[in-house]
């Protein structure tokens, strides 16, 4: 861990009542890095990101966030009766500090530049959009707060492969052009390891493996457990 990490998690323990969901989890995200968090259902991935973004409070351990962080929540959580444009504007409430003016806070134009497919649906109700379009709105809404770290909980869930590839392309572009760090929570480990340079494997509340995505993908254990390879 380095003092300049954007996110630094140490020995995190999170409980739901008597059940321990995270047991001594440590993780770091450097500025501008794309990091994957993979693992089976119930491993604690959502618990970890919800603790990173401050939704959950740990029983012990520490979370240090040295950057603006925004989350694309699992299940996207659109305001279905509101337009795409209004959904985006609602993302601006997360913005704080660093002297951004009110006007700038409500400026959706850069989101439309980054995600141009949203332009032609901007006045449509979000509830009427396809799953892929809604996921794009959810990403756009998180971007309204100009995050330096974007945390995405289940990018690919319920989406067709072509749609996922398109979203992945946009994330890569965002990372390359804006230097936004991305933490990608994925059940689709293949996608996550392809997209991110580094990864953590979470199993039953513990980090079971971590390292360069390429090394992890080359590991027979990981391949067998997560990549559907014999
Ligand atoms: P999924 O991909 O299914 O969302 P996950 O890896 O994100 O799984 P979590 O949702 O973080 O896993 O859950 C970790 C553990 O904590 C699981 O055993 C789950 O049943 C439990 N858990 C999650 N939320 C709660 C809650 N609100 N109350 C009690 N237990 C919970």
Boltz pocket constraint, residues with backbone or C-beta under 6 A from the ligand:
constraints:
  - pocket:
      binder: B
      contacts: [[A, 16], [A, 19], [A, 20], [A, 21], [A, 39], [A, 40], [A, 41], [A, 42], [A, 43], [A, 44], [A, 45], [A, 46], [A, 47], [A, 48], [A, 187]]
      max_distance: 6.0
